Amino acid sequence: MQLNDCINIETKDCSLMQIPSEHLEAIKSFNTNAVAFNCFNFKTIPYTEESTSLLEYDYKNNSWWSSRYIGEANFKYNAQEYKLTIQPRFGELFLFRMFEEIFSIRLTHSTNKITKYNDIQFLIRKVISFIWVQLLANANKHGVPKKNVTRSYQGSKIKGKIDITKTIQSLTKRNLISSSYKEKAVDATISSIILRAYKILKTDYGLDSINLPDNAQDALNDLFAEMKDVNNVNNHQYRNIVYKDIYVSFKPLVDFSWDIIQRKNILNQEKSNKQNKGFSFFIDMAEVWELYLKSLLKRKLQPEGWKQVDVKHFVYNDKFYGRSIIPDIVLLKASQSVVLDAKYKRMYFFGKELDRTDFFQIHTYSGYYSINSNLIAAGLLYPITSKSDSIKLLSHHSKGLFGETASSTNFIVDGIDISFLNEDSISHDEKIVLMKEKETQFIDRLALTLKGTIN
């Protein structure tokens, strides 16, 4: 079948899909077979709060909606080739800015080249390559991870400690002394994970087109020089990696590399499954949004004494209705706490726009932290799509939980104003500057609330 015979279905994340009736069964079949493992996770614990379906059917209105994932997949239904493309609804600039913040990288200089391609899968893979390269460069501060290993030696001289048993056995045959000694060698498990990910990125992610920073290239040279063979690493070995303090900067790189390897293994399995053949992985934008906010808050509020923690609390442990609660963002400072939930949803500040489930969920978290600490603030954080200044946004901060003045807990509905991203009159470079200004304004508003100085 020729390329022009392929039927293209394009949409944006979290959007109503316009699908001709003759292709509805194909979409239904695709969504049934597209499962969560096709999603590339940037978090150790994947975002699991809501449905993991790539597409969702609205029974009430008899319509299909894309969910929070972006990506591209080729699939076949009744011998017909299809390509489904889901683009980020807030644009590539916002997507790249979030990645920049999360991974402390700079993609803006390459953005113009990247956006010439319409293939969202190409864009995603290229971004992942940039992230991996930067993580490698950042990690290589004191050389590649090494550890002491014991070597055996046989000869007329002694290296290290003599091995009595082996020496006696050897002397009867070859008249050689057996000894053992310790030396520094690269950590085989860590090195194998990094090098295997590197090879995958070269073949599948376009890493060859990226100029490697000196730190990254030096690390690869050292690893290849000492690792003659790249070993297969199992999950048990990966989970039991111990990082010395001097090499702890390699952990984000190794975790990211491990996820790349697992994605490759899954895609290889899919190739043998005719039903799933052609699937590509997707990125969960709700996960990216959460990580982006956490990075901003950590960078800006940590100097003020606030510590960000990842938590999972169990309630009613001894009851059949026991549950776990996992707030997105928790900040602690002495006995004080702040609990926030990141919501990757449009926010225009209409009366019924704030989802009922989201509203009660954050108040559940608030109740828990009010009992166990001095809860200073709680709230929901959105990409704000209605043009708003800080005065207007501060008006959505309540000085008391449930609107009660007796409460010392502030409740906020806030986020980062990205309404300007769709304005054609603003240049690409101006939008980047504005993006950072809006981030600073958001942090400043939150800081005012934490200090109890809002009007």
C-alpha positions as CSV (number, residue, x, y, z in Angstrom):
1,M,0.0,0.0,0.0
2,Q,1.4,3.4,-0.9
3,L,2.0,6.2,1.5
4,N,-0.8,8.3,0.1
5,D,-3.2,5.5,0.8
6,C,-2.7,6.0,4.5
7,I,-5.6,7.8,6.2
8,N,-4.4,10.6,8.5
9,I,-6.4,11.5,11.6
10,E,-5.0,14.6,13.4
11,T,-6.1,16.2,16.6
12,K,-4.7,17.9,19.7
13,D,-4.6,16.6,23.3
14,C,-7.7,17.0,25.4
15,S,-9.8,18.0,22.4
16,L,-12.9,17.0,20.6
17,M,-12.0,14.8,17.6
18,Q,-13.6,15.3,14.2
19,I,-13.8,11.8,12.8
20,P,-15.8,10.8,9.7
21,S,-18.3,8.1,10.5
22,E,-16.6,5.6,8.2
23,H,-13.5,5.6,10.4
24,L,-15.1,5.4,13.8
25,E,-14.7,1.6,14.0
26,A,-11.0,1.9,13.2
27,I,-10.6,4.4,16.0
28,K,-12.5,2.2,18.4
29,S,-10.3,-0.8,17.5
30,F,-7.1,1.3,17.9
31,N,-8.2,2.6,21.4
32,T,-9.0,-0.9,22.6
33,N,-5.5,-2.2,21.6
34,A,-3.5,0.9,22.7
35,V,-2.6,0.3,26.3
36,A,-0.7,2.2,28.9
37,F,2.7,0.7,28.3
38,N,2.9,2.7,25.1
39,C,3.4,5.8,27.2
40,F,6.9,7.2,27.9
41,N,7.2,7.9,31.6
42,F,9.4,10.6,33.0
43,K,8.4,9.9,36.6
44,T,9.5,6.9,38.7
45,I,5.9,6.3,39.6
46,P,3.7,7.0,36.4
47,Y,0.8,9.4,36.6
48,T,-2.1,7.1,37.4
49,E,-4.8,9.4,38.8
50,E,-7.1,9.3,35.8
51,S,-7.9,7.0,32.9
52,T,-4.9,5.9,30.8
53,S,-6.8,5.6,27.6
54,L,-5.3,7.4,24.7
55,L,-8.8,8.3,23.4
56,E,-12.0,8.6,25.4
57,Y,-15.6,8.2,24.3
58,D,-18.3,10.6,25.5
59,Y,-21.4,8.5,25.7
60,K,-23.6,11.4,26.6
61,N,-22.7,13.4,23.5
62,N,-21.8,10.5,21.2
63,S,-18.3,11.9,20.5
64,W,-14.6,11.0,20.8
65,W,-12.1,13.0,22.7
66,S,-8.3,12.8,22.8
67,S,-7.0,12.5,26.3
68,R,-3.9,14.0,27.8
69,Y,-1.3,12.2,25.7
70,I,0.6,13.5,22.7
71,G,2.3,11.3,20.0
72,E,1.8,9.5,16.8
73,A,0.9,6.0,15.9
74,N,0.5,4.0,12.7
75,F,-2.0,1.2,12.8
76,K,-4.1,-1.0,10.4
77,Y,-7.8,-1.8,10.5
78,N,-9.4,-4.0,7.9
79,A,-6.3,-3.9,5.7
80,Q,-6.5,0.0,5.7
81,E,-3.4,1.9,7.0
82,Y,-4.1,4.8,9.4
83,K,-1.9,7.4,11.1
84,L,-3.2,9.0,14.3
85,T,-1.4,12.2,15.3
86,I,-2.0,14.0,18.6
87,Q,-0.3,17.4,18.9
88,P,0.2,19.4,22.1
89,R,-2.8,21.8,22.3
90,F,-0.8,24.6,23.8
91,G,1.9,24.4,21.2
92,E,5.5,23.2,20.9
93,L,7.1,26.2,22.5
94,F,5.3,25.5,25.8
95,L,6.2,21.8,25.5
96,F,9.9,22.6,25.0
97,R,9.9,25.2,27.8
98,M,8.6,22.6,30.3
99,F,11.2,20.1,29.2
100,E,13.9,22.8,29.6
101,E,12.8,23.5,33.2
102,I,12.4,19.9,34.2
103,F,15.8,18.7,32.9
104,S,17.8,21.9,33.2
105,I,18.5,21.9,29.4
106,R,18.2,24.5,26.7
107,L,16.2,23.6,23.6
108,T,15.4,27.1,22.3
109,H,18.4,27.4,20.0
110,S,17.3,24.2,18.2
111,T,13.6,24.8,18.2
112,N,13.5,26.5,14.8
113,K,15.1,23.4,13.2
114,I,12.9,21.0,15.1
115,T,9.6,22.7,14.2
116,K,10.3,22.4,10.5
117,Y,9.2,18.7,10.9
118,N,5.6,17.9,11.1
119,D,6.1,14.5,12.5
120,I,5.3,14.8,16.3
121,Q,7.0,11.4,16.9
122,F,10.2,12.9,15.4
123,L,9.9,15.9,17.7
124,I,9.3,13.7,20.8
125,R,12.3,11.5,20.1
126,K,14.5,14.4,19.3
127,V,13.6,16.0,22.6
128,I,14.3,12.8,24.5
129,S,17.7,12.6,22.8
130,F,18.5,16.2,23.9
131,I,17.4,15.4,27.5
132,W,19.5,12.3,27.6
133,V,22.6,14.1,26.3
134,Q,22.2,16.9,28.8
135,L,21.7,14.5,31.7
136,L,24.9,12.7,30.7
137,A,26.9,16.0,30.5
138,N,25.5,17.1,33.9
139,A,26.3,13.7,35.5
140,N,30.0,13.6,34.4
141,K,31.4,15.8,37.0
142,H,33.9,13.5,38.6
143,G,34.3,10.9,35.8
144,V,32.2,7.8,35.1
145,P,31.1,5.7,38.1
146,K,33.8,3.2,39.3
147,K,34.0,0.7,42.1
148,N,36.6,-1.6,43.6
149,V,36.8,-5.0,41.9
150,T,39.0,-8.0,42.8
151,R,41.3,-9.3,40.1
152,S,43.2,-12.6,39.9
153,Y,46.8,-12.8,38.9
154,Q,49.2,-15.7,38.2
155,G,52.9,-15.2,37.7
156,S,56.3,-15.3,39.2
157,K,55.5,-12.1,41.2
158,I,52.7,-11.3,43.8
159,K,50.1,-8.7,43.2
160,G,48.1,-7.9,46.3
161,K,47.3,-10.9,48.5
162,I,48.6,-14.4,47.8
163,D,46.0,-17.1,47.3
164,I,47.5,-20.1,49.2
165,T,45.1,-22.7,47.8
166,K,45.4,-21.7,44.2
167,T,49.1,-21.2,44.5
168,I,49.6,-24.8,45.8
169,Q,47.5,-26.1,42.9
170,S,49.4,-24.0,40.4
171,L,52.9,-24.8,41.7
172,T,52.3,-28.5,41.1
173,K,51.5,-27.8,37.4
174,R,53.0,-24.6,36.2
175,N,55.2,-23.3,39.0
176,L,53.2,-20.0,39.2
177,I,52.1,-18.0,42.2
178,S,48.4,-17.1,42.4
179,S,47.4,-13.8,44.0
180,S,44.5,-11.3,44.1
181,Y,44.4,-7.6,44.1
182,K,41.8,-4.8,44.0
183,E,41.6,-2.0,41.5
184,K,39.1,0.6,40.3
185,A,36.9,-0.3,37.4
186,V,33.8,1.1,35.8
187,D,30.6,0.0,37.4
188,A,29.5,-2.7,34.8
189,T,25.7,-2.4,35.6
190,I,25.6,1.4,35.3
191,S,27.8,1.4,32.3
192,S,25.8,-1.2,30.5
193,I,22.6,0.7,31.0
194,I,24.1,3.9,29.7
195,L,25.7,2.4,26.7
196,R,22.7,0.3,25.7
197,A,20.5,3.4,25.9
198,Y,23.0,5.3,23.8
199,K,22.9,2.7,21.1
200,I,19.1,2.8,21.1
201,L,19.1,6.6,20.8
202,K,21.5,6.5,17.9
203,T,19.5,4.0,15.9
204,D,15.9,5.1,16.8
205,Y,16.0,8.7,18.2
206,G,18.3,10.6,15.8
207,L,21.0,11.1,18.4
208,D,23.6,11.2,15.6
209,S,22.4,14.6,14.5
210,I,23.1,16.2,17.9
211,N,26.5,17.7,18.7
212,L,27.6,16.2,22.0
213,P,29.0,18.5,24.7
214,D,32.6,17.7,25.7
215,N,31.5,16.3,29.1
216,A,29.1,13.9,27.4
217,Q,31.6,12.8,24.8
218,D,34.3,12.3,27.4
219,A,32.0,10.1,29.4
220,L,31.1,7.9,26.4
221,N,34.8,7.6,25.4
222,D,35.7,6.4,28.9
223,L,32.8,3.9,29.0
224,F,33.6,2.4,25.6
225,A,37.3,2.2,26.4
226,E,36.7,0.1,29.5
227,M,33.5,-1.8,28.5
228,K,34.5,-4.3,25.8
229,D,31.1,-6.0,26.1
230,V,27.7,-4.4,27.0
231,N,26.0,-6.8,29.4
232,N,22.2,-7.4,29.6
233,V,20.9,-5.9,32.8
234,N,17.8,-7.3,34.5
235,N,15.4,-5.4,36.7
236,H,16.8,-6.8,39.9
237,Q,20.3,-5.5,39.1
238,Y,18.9,-2.1,38.1
239,R,16.9,-1.8,41.4
240,N,19.9,-2.7,43.5
241,I,22.4,-0.1,42.1
242,V,24.2,1.7,44.9
243,Y,25.5,5.1,44.1
244,K,28.5,6.5,46.0
245,D,28.1,10.2,47.0
246,I,30.5,11.3,44.3
247,Y,28.5,9.5,41.6
248,V,24.9,10.3,42.7
249,S,24.6,12.7,39.8
250,F,24.4,9.7,37.5
251,K,21.1,8.4,39.0
252,P,18.8,10.6,36.9
253,L,20.7,9.6,33.7
254,V,20.6,5.9,34.6
255,D,16.9,6.0,35.5
256,F,16.1,7.8,32.2
257,S,18.3,5.3,30.3
258,W,16.5,2.4,31.9
259,D,13.1,3.7,30.8
260,I,14.4,4.1,27.2
261,I,15.6,0.5,27.3
262,Q,12.2,-0.7,28.6
263,R,10.4,1.2,25.8
264,K,12.6,-0.5,23.3
265,N,11.8,-3.9,24.7
266,I,8.1,-3.2,24.6
267,L,8.3,-2.0,21.0
268,N,10.2,-5.1,20.0
269,Q,7.4,-7.2,21.6
270,E,4.8,-5.2,19.6
271,K,6.5,-6.0,16.4
272,S,5.7,-9.7,16.9
273,N,2.1,-8.8,17.7
274,K,0.2,-8.1,14.4
275,Q,-2.6,-6.5,16.2
276,N,-0.4,-3.9,17.8
277,K,2.2,-3.6,15.0
278,G,3.2,0.0,14.3
279,F,2.3,1.5,17.7
280,S,4.6,4.3,18.9
281,F,5.0,5.6,22.4
282,F,3.1,8.6,23.7
283,I,4.0,11.3,26.3
284,D,1.6,12.0,29.2
285,M,1.2,15.8,29.2
286,A,-0.3,15.8,32.7
287,E,2.9,14.1,34.0
288,V,5.0,16.7,32.2
289,W,2.9,19.6,33.6
290,E,3.3,18.3,37.1
291,L,7.0,17.8,36.8
292,Y,7.4,21.3,35.3
293,L,5.6,22.9,38.3
294,K,7.5,20.8,40.8
295,S,10.8,21.9,39.3
296,L,9.8,25.6,39.3
297,L,8.6,25.5,42.9
298,K,11.7,23.6,44.1
299,R,14.1,26.0,42.4
300,K,12.3,29.2,43.6
301,L,11.1,28.1,47.1
302,Q,13.9,25.9,48.3
303,P,16.1,29.0,49.2
304,E,13.2,30.1,51.4
305,G,13.4,26.9,53.4
306,W,10.7,24.9,51.7
307,K,11.4,21.3,51.0
308,Q,9.6,19.4,48.3
309,V,8.7,15.7,49.1
310,D,7.1,12.9,47.2
311,V,4.6,11.2,49.4
312,K,2.0,8.4,49.4
313,H,-0.3,8.2,52.5
314,F,-2.5,5.2,53.4
315,V,-5.8,5.9,55.2
316,Y,-8.2,3.5,56.9
317,N,-5.5,0.7,56.7
318,D,-7.5,-1.7,58.8
319,K,-10.8,-1.2,56.8
320,F,-12.1,-2.7,53.6
321,Y,-12.4,0.8,52.2
322,G,-8.7,1.6,52.8
323,R,-7.2,3.9,50.3
324,S,-3.9,5.6,49.3
325,I,-3.8,9.4,48.7
326,I,-1.0,10.8,46.6
327,P,-0.9,14.6,46.3
328,D,1.1,15.9,43.3
329,I,3.1,18.5,45.2
330,V,3.8,18.7,48.9
331,L,6.0,21.4,50.4
332,L,7.3,21.2,54.0
333,K,9.0,23.8,56.2
334,A,9.4,22.8,59.9
335,S,5.8,22.0,61.0
336,Q,4.2,23.9,58.1
337,S,3.0,22.3,54.9
338,V,1.5,23.2,51.5
339,V,-0.4,20.7,49.3
340,L,-1.1,21.4,45.7
341,D,-2.5,19.4,42.7
342,A,-1.4,20.0,39.2
343,K,-4.2,19.9,36.7
344,Y,-3.4,19.9,33.0
345,K,-6.8,21.4,32.0
346,R,-7.8,24.7,30.4
347,M,-8.7,27.4,32.9
348,Y,-10.9,30.4,32.0
349,F,-12.3,30.9,35.5
350,F,-15.9,30.2,34.6
351,G,-18.2,29.2,37.4
352,K,-18.5,25.5,36.7
353,E,-15.2,25.1,34.9
354,L,-13.4,23.7,38.0
355,D,-14.1,20.0,37.9
356,R,-16.1,18.7,40.9
357,T,-13.9,15.7,41.4
358,D,-10.7,17.9,41.4
359,F,-12.3,20.3,43.9
360,F,-13.2,17.5,46.4
361,Q,-9.9,15.7,45.9
362,I,-7.8,18.7,46.9
363,H,-10.0,19.3,49.9
364,T,-9.5,15.6,50.9
365,Y,-5.7,16.2,50.8
366,S,-6.2,19.4,52.8
367,G,-8.2,17.6,55.5
368,Y,-5.4,15.0,55.9
369,Y,-2.6,17.6,56.2
370,S,-4.6,19.9,58.5
371,I,-4.7,17.0,61.0
372,N,-1.0,16.0,60.6
373,S,0.6,19.4,60.2
374,N,0.1,23.2,60.1
375,L,-1.4,23.5,56.6
376,I,-0.6,26.9,55.3
377,A,-2.1,26.6,51.8
378,A,-3.7,24.1,49.4
379,G,-4.9,24.5,45.9
380,L,-5.1,23.6,42.2
381,L,-2.7,24.7,39.5
382,Y,-3.6,25.1,35.9
383,P,-2.2,26.3,32.5
384,I,-4.2,29.6,32.5
385,T,-5.7,30.2,29.1
386,S,-7.6,33.4,30.0
387,K,-5.5,36.6,29.9
388,S,-5.1,37.6,33.5
389,D,-2.8,39.8,35.5
390,S,-1.5,39.0,39.0
391,I,-4.1,41.2,40.7
392,K,-6.9,39.2,39.1
393,L,-5.3,35.9,39.8
394,L,-4.7,36.8,43.5
395,S,-8.4,37.4,43.7
396,H,-8.9,33.7,43.3
397,H,-6.9,33.0,46.5
398,S,-9.2,32.5,49.5
399,K,-7.8,33.5,52.9
400,G,-9.6,30.6,54.5
401,L,-10.2,26.9,53.6
402,F,-13.9,26.5,52.6
403,G,-14.1,30.3,52.5
404,E,-14.1,30.4,56.3
405,T,-12.3,33.3,57.9
406,A,-11.7,31.1,61.0
407,S,-9.4,28.8,59.0
408,S,-5.7,29.7,58.8
409,T,-5.3,27.7,55.5
410,N,-5.3,29.6,52.3
411,F,-7.0,28.0,49.3
412,I,-5.8,28.9,45.8
413,V,-6.7,28.4,42.2
414,D,-3.8,29.6,40.2
415,G,-1.2,28.6,37.7
416,I,0.9,30.0,34.8
417,D,-0.7,32.4,32.3
418,I,0.0,31.0,28.8
419,S,-2.8,32.9,27.0
420,F,-0.3,34.8,24.9
421,L,1.0,31.7,23.2
422,N,-1.6,31.8,20.5
423,E,-1.0,35.5,19.6
424,D,0.6,35.7,16.2
425,S,1.7,39.3,16.8
426,I,4.2,38.1,19.4
427,S,7.4,36.7,18.1
428,H,8.9,33.4,19.1
429,D,11.7,35.0,21.1
430,E,9.3,37.4,22.8
431,K,7.1,34.5,23.9
432,I,10.1,32.7,25.5
433,V,10.8,35.9,27.5
434,L,7.1,36.2,28.4
435,M,7.0,32.6,29.5
436,K,9.7,33.1,32.0
437,E,8.1,36.3,33.3
438,K,4.8,34.5,33.8
439,E,6.6,31.8,35.7
440,T,8.2,34.3,38.0
441,Q,4.8,36.1,38.6
442,F,3.2,32.8,39.5
443,I,5.9,32.0,42.1
444,D,5.7,35.5,43.5
445,R,1.9,35.1,44.0
446,L,2.3,31.8,45.7
447,A,5.1,33.3,47.9
448,L,2.8,36.1,49.0
449,T,0.1,33.6,50.0
450,L,2.6,31.5,52.0
451,K,3.7,34.6,53.9
452,G,0.1,35.5,54.6
453,T,0.4,38.9,52.9
454,I,-2.5,38.7,50.4
455,N,-5.3,41.2,50.8
